[in-house]
Amino acid sequence: MSHDNHHHDGGPRRVGQVKEVTSLTNPIIKDIKALAQKKSRDETRSFMAEGLKLVIDALELGWTIKTLVYAKAAKGKTQVEQVALKTVSTGGLVLEVSEKVLSSITRRDNPQMVVGIFEQRYRSLRDVKPAAGETYVALDRVRDPGNLGTIIRTADAAGASGVILLGDTTDPFSLETVRATMGSVFAMPVIRASNADFIKWHKSAGVRVVATHLAGAVDYRTIDYRSKPVVILMGNEQAGLPDELAKEADALARIPQQGRADSLNLGIATGIMLFEARRHLLDLDAKA
């Protein structure tokens, strides 16, 4: 065995390497393509994110790349080389592939030049201890990947501290959701919890839960968002909030509307609530 594969302490070390792949039937490529399925993502606790900027952001935010895939055409670009070096140094795999292979991985005709495979991260509700001025979003059984991704992106933009997923939700690490987050999946903590966990947590977390609801609700602009950390609780796209969650709310809010459409898209409604809840904390000059 060559000396190169050993750390000075004598133990073997997984040295990252660069492989060139042009075949669509390569087993590594098949494994990566399988990440389009939730089953494979769950088994490997991995997910895929596309684009050089996203991958660089993820590294800066402390994520590790398990596998980096880049198009031959990107070879030699300084930023790509730097990301490749970083991947190799943390024991990851780097694949240089043809555009055809990249298209098959991303399921796009004009794929991004760079794709990163990362390990999923969920935080536990037990570890969430909201502080003054913090805002969280809790989503009940969110179904649509575009909605979830948009909400994660919007929560990031509004300066929220996390997104809590209640019940059986769509996968925050699916390709569609990750795309819709525009990279915010790396910046915004995602927490998974059951309704029972959430109800128990609410009792001791010192938060004000503000839920959007049609029954007995007040104008969302009249609610006190200042005196405690706020959790904005939003119902499922079709069914709205179940009673057991609605009765947890410290305030029920409604967004006044006018016009023919009788409802708002979940992502938009959540965005409106978030920016109202954080209105007193946001100004144009102060960059958080």
C-alpha positions as CSV (number, residue, x, y, z in Angstrom):
1,M,0.0,0.0,0.0
2,S,1.4,3.4,-1.0
3,H,2.4,5.8,1.8
4,D,0.1,8.4,0.3
5,N,-3.1,6.8,1.6
6,H,-1.9,7.0,5.3
7,H,-2.3,9.8,7.7
8,H,0.8,10.5,9.9
9,D,-1.0,8.7,12.7
10,G,-0.8,5.5,10.7
11,G,-4.6,5.1,10.2
12,P,-6.0,4.8,6.7
13,R,-7.7,7.9,5.4
14,R,-10.2,8.2,2.7
15,V,-8.4,10.3,0.2
16,G,-10.8,12.2,-2.1
17,Q,-10.2,11.8,-5.7
18,V,-11.2,13.0,-9.2
19,K,-12.8,10.5,-11.6
20,E,-13.8,11.1,-15.1
21,V,-17.2,9.7,-16.1
22,T,-18.8,9.7,-19.5
23,S,-21.1,6.6,-19.2
24,L,-24.7,7.0,-18.1
25,T,-24.6,3.4,-16.8
26,N,-21.8,4.1,-14.3
27,P,-22.9,2.8,-10.9
28,I,-21.9,6.1,-9.1
29,I,-24.1,8.1,-11.6
30,K,-27.0,5.6,-11.1
31,D,-26.7,6.2,-7.3
32,I,-26.7,10.0,-7.8
33,K,-29.7,9.8,-10.2
34,A,-31.5,7.7,-7.6
35,L,-31.5,10.8,-5.3
36,A,-34.5,12.0,-7.4
37,Q,-36.5,9.4,-5.3
38,K,-37.3,10.1,-1.7
39,K,-36.5,6.5,-0.8
40,S,-32.9,6.9,-1.9
41,R,-32.6,10.3,-0.2
42,D,-33.8,8.8,3.0
43,E,-31.6,5.7,2.9
44,T,-28.4,7.7,2.2
45,R,-29.6,10.8,4.1
46,S,-28.3,12.8,1.1
47,F,-29.6,15.4,-1.3
48,M,-28.6,17.2,-4.4
49,A,-28.1,21.0,-5.1
50,E,-27.3,22.5,-8.4
51,G,-25.2,25.5,-9.3
52,L,-21.7,26.8,-8.5
53,K,-22.9,29.7,-6.4
54,L,-25.1,27.4,-4.3
55,V,-22.3,25.0,-3.7
56,I,-19.9,27.8,-2.7
57,D,-22.6,29.3,-0.3
58,A,-23.1,25.8,1.2
59,L,-19.3,25.4,1.9
60,E,-19.2,28.9,3.4
61,L,-22.1,28.0,5.7
62,G,-20.2,24.9,7.0
63,W,-21.7,22.1,4.9
64,T,-19.5,19.3,3.6
65,I,-19.8,18.1,0.0
66,K,-20.0,14.3,-0.2
67,T,-19.8,14.2,-4.0
68,L,-19.0,17.1,-6.4
69,V,-20.0,16.7,-10.1
70,Y,-18.9,19.2,-12.7
71,A,-19.1,19.4,-16.5
72,K,-15.9,19.1,-18.4
73,A,-16.4,22.6,-19.7
74,A,-16.1,24.0,-16.2
75,K,-12.7,22.4,-15.7
76,G,-10.0,24.9,-15.0
77,K,-12.3,27.6,-13.7
78,T,-10.7,28.9,-10.5
79,Q,-13.9,28.7,-8.4
80,V,-14.6,25.1,-9.6
81,E,-11.0,24.1,-8.9
82,Q,-11.3,25.6,-5.4
83,V,-14.5,23.7,-4.6
84,A,-13.0,20.5,-6.0
85,L,-9.9,20.9,-3.8
86,K,-12.1,21.5,-0.7
87,T,-14.2,18.4,-1.5
88,V,-11.1,16.2,-1.9
89,S,-9.6,17.6,1.3
90,T,-12.7,16.6,3.3
91,G,-12.7,13.1,1.8
92,G,-15.3,13.6,-0.8
93,L,-15.5,12.4,-4.3
94,V,-15.1,14.6,-7.4
95,L,-16.6,13.6,-10.7
96,E,-15.8,15.3,-14.0
97,V,-18.6,14.3,-16.4
98,S,-19.9,15.0,-19.9
99,E,-22.9,17.3,-20.4
100,K,-25.0,14.3,-21.3
101,V,-24.3,12.8,-17.9
102,L,-25.0,16.0,-16.1
103,S,-28.4,16.4,-17.9
104,S,-29.4,13.0,-16.9
105,I,-28.5,13.7,-13.3
106,T,-30.4,17.0,-13.1
107,R,-33.2,16.1,-15.5
108,R,-32.7,19.3,-17.3
109,D,-31.7,20.0,-20.9
110,N,-29.4,22.9,-20.0
111,P,-28.0,21.8,-16.7
112,Q,-25.9,23.9,-14.3
113,M,-22.2,23.3,-14.6
114,V,-21.8,22.1,-11.1
115,V,-23.9,19.8,-8.8
116,G,-23.1,19.0,-5.1
117,I,-24.4,16.1,-3.1
118,F,-24.8,16.9,0.6
119,E,-25.9,15.2,3.8
120,Q,-29.4,16.2,5.0
121,R,-29.7,18.1,8.2
122,Y,-32.7,18.3,10.5
123,R,-32.7,20.1,13.9
124,S,-34.7,18.8,16.8
125,L,-37.5,20.9,18.3
126,R,-36.0,20.1,21.7
127,D,-33.0,22.2,20.8
128,V,-35.0,25.2,19.6
129,K,-35.0,27.8,22.3
130,P,-36.4,31.0,20.8
131,A,-34.8,34.3,21.9
132,A,-36.2,37.8,21.8
133,G,-36.7,39.1,18.3
134,E,-36.7,35.6,16.7
135,T,-39.4,34.4,14.4
136,Y,-40.2,30.8,13.3
137,V,-42.6,29.4,10.7
138,A,-44.5,26.2,11.5
139,L,-46.1,24.5,8.6
140,D,-48.9,21.9,9.0
141,R,-48.6,19.1,6.4
142,V,-47.3,21.3,3.6
143,R,-47.7,19.4,0.4
144,D,-46.3,21.4,-2.5
145,P,-42.5,21.4,-3.0
146,G,-42.6,24.8,-4.7
147,N,-44.5,26.2,-1.7
148,L,-42.1,24.7,0.8
149,G,-39.0,25.9,-1.1
150,T,-40.4,29.4,-1.5
151,I,-41.3,29.6,2.2
152,I,-37.7,28.5,3.2
153,R,-36.3,31.1,0.9
154,T,-38.7,33.8,2.2
155,A,-38.1,32.9,5.8
156,D,-34.3,33.4,5.1
157,A,-34.9,36.7,3.4
158,A,-37.1,38.0,6.3
159,G,-34.5,37.0,8.9
160,A,-36.5,34.1,10.5
161,S,-34.6,31.6,12.6
162,G,-36.1,28.3,11.4
163,V,-38.9,26.4,9.6
164,I,-40.8,23.8,11.6
165,L,-42.4,21.0,9.6
166,L,-45.4,19.4,11.3
167,G,-46.9,16.1,10.4
168,D,-46.5,14.4,7.1
169,T,-45.0,17.1,4.8
170,T,-43.3,17.2,1.5
171,D,-39.6,16.5,1.5
172,P,-37.5,19.7,2.1
173,F,-34.6,18.0,0.4
174,S,-36.3,17.0,-2.8
175,L,-34.8,18.5,-6.0
176,E,-37.9,20.7,-6.6
177,T,-37.9,22.1,-3.0
178,V,-34.1,22.7,-3.0
179,R,-34.4,24.5,-6.4
180,A,-37.2,26.7,-5.0
181,T,-35.2,27.6,-1.9
182,M,-32.5,29.2,-4.2
183,G,-29.8,28.1,-1.8
184,S,-31.7,29.1,1.4
185,V,-31.9,25.4,2.3
186,F,-28.3,25.8,3.5
187,A,-29.0,28.9,5.6
188,M,-32.4,28.1,7.2
189,P,-32.6,25.4,9.9
190,V,-35.3,22.9,9.2
191,I,-37.0,21.2,12.2
192,R,-39.3,18.2,12.0
193,A,-41.9,17.5,14.7
194,S,-45.2,15.8,15.4
195,N,-48.3,17.9,16.4
196,A,-47.9,16.4,19.9
197,D,-44.2,17.5,20.1
198,F,-45.2,21.0,19.0
199,I,-48.0,21.3,21.5
200,K,-45.6,20.2,24.3
201,W,-42.8,22.5,23.1
202,H,-45.2,25.5,22.9
203,K,-46.0,25.1,26.7
204,S,-42.4,25.8,27.7
205,A,-40.8,27.7,24.8
206,G,-42.1,31.2,25.7
207,V,-43.3,32.0,22.2
208,R,-46.5,33.6,20.8
209,V,-48.1,31.3,18.2
210,V,-49.9,33.3,15.6
211,A,-52.0,31.1,13.3
212,T,-53.8,32.1,10.1
213,H,-57.4,31.0,10.3
214,L,-60.7,31.9,8.8
215,A,-62.8,31.5,12.0
216,G,-62.8,34.2,14.7
217,A,-59.6,35.7,13.4
218,V,-58.5,39.3,13.7
219,D,-56.7,41.5,11.2
220,Y,-53.1,40.2,11.0
221,R,-51.8,43.8,11.3
222,T,-53.3,44.3,14.8
223,I,-51.5,41.5,16.5
224,D,-48.6,42.0,19.0
225,Y,-45.5,40.6,17.4
226,R,-43.1,42.4,19.7
227,S,-43.4,41.1,23.2
228,K,-42.4,37.5,22.7
229,P,-40.6,35.4,20.0
230,V,-43.2,34.6,17.3
231,V,-44.1,31.3,15.7
232,I,-46.3,31.8,12.6
233,L,-48.4,28.7,12.2
234,M,-49.8,28.0,8.7
235,G,-52.3,25.3,7.7
236,N,-52.2,22.7,4.9
237,E,-52.9,24.0,1.4
238,Q,-56.3,22.3,1.1
239,A,-57.5,21.6,4.6
240,G,-56.2,24.5,6.7
241,L,-55.3,24.0,10.3
242,P,-56.8,21.1,12.3
243,D,-58.6,22.0,15.5
244,E,-55.9,20.6,17.8
245,L,-53.3,23.0,16.3
246,A,-55.7,26.0,15.9
247,K,-56.5,25.9,19.6
248,E,-52.8,26.1,20.4
249,A,-52.7,29.6,18.8
250,D,-52.2,32.6,21.1
251,A,-53.7,34.7,18.3
252,L,-55.7,33.9,15.2
253,A,-54.9,36.1,12.2
254,R,-56.6,36.8,8.9
255,I,-55.2,38.7,5.9
256,P,-58.0,41.0,4.6
257,Q,-58.7,40.4,0.9
258,Q,-60.7,42.0,-1.8
259,G,-61.3,40.8,-5.4
260,R,-62.4,37.6,-7.0
261,A,-59.8,35.2,-5.7
262,D,-61.0,33.9,-2.4
263,S,-57.7,32.7,-1.1
264,L,-54.0,33.2,-1.2
265,N,-51.3,30.8,-2.2
266,L,-49.6,29.3,1.0
267,G,-46.2,30.7,0.1
268,I,-47.5,34.2,-0.5
269,A,-49.6,34.2,2.7
270,T,-46.7,33.0,4.8
271,G,-44.5,35.7,3.2
272,I,-47.0,38.4,4.1
273,M,-47.3,37.1,7.7
274,L,-43.5,36.9,8.1
275,F,-42.8,40.4,6.9
276,E,-45.5,41.8,9.1
277,A,-44.3,39.9,12.2
278,R,-40.8,41.2,11.6
279,R,-41.7,44.7,10.4
280,H,-40.4,46.3,13.6
281,L,-37.1,44.4,13.2
282,L,-36.4,45.1,9.5
283,D,-35.1,48.3,8.0
284,L,-33.3,49.0,4.7
285,D,-30.1,50.3,6.2
286,A,-29.3,47.6,8.8
287,K,-27.9,44.6,7.2
288,A,-28.3,41.7,9.5
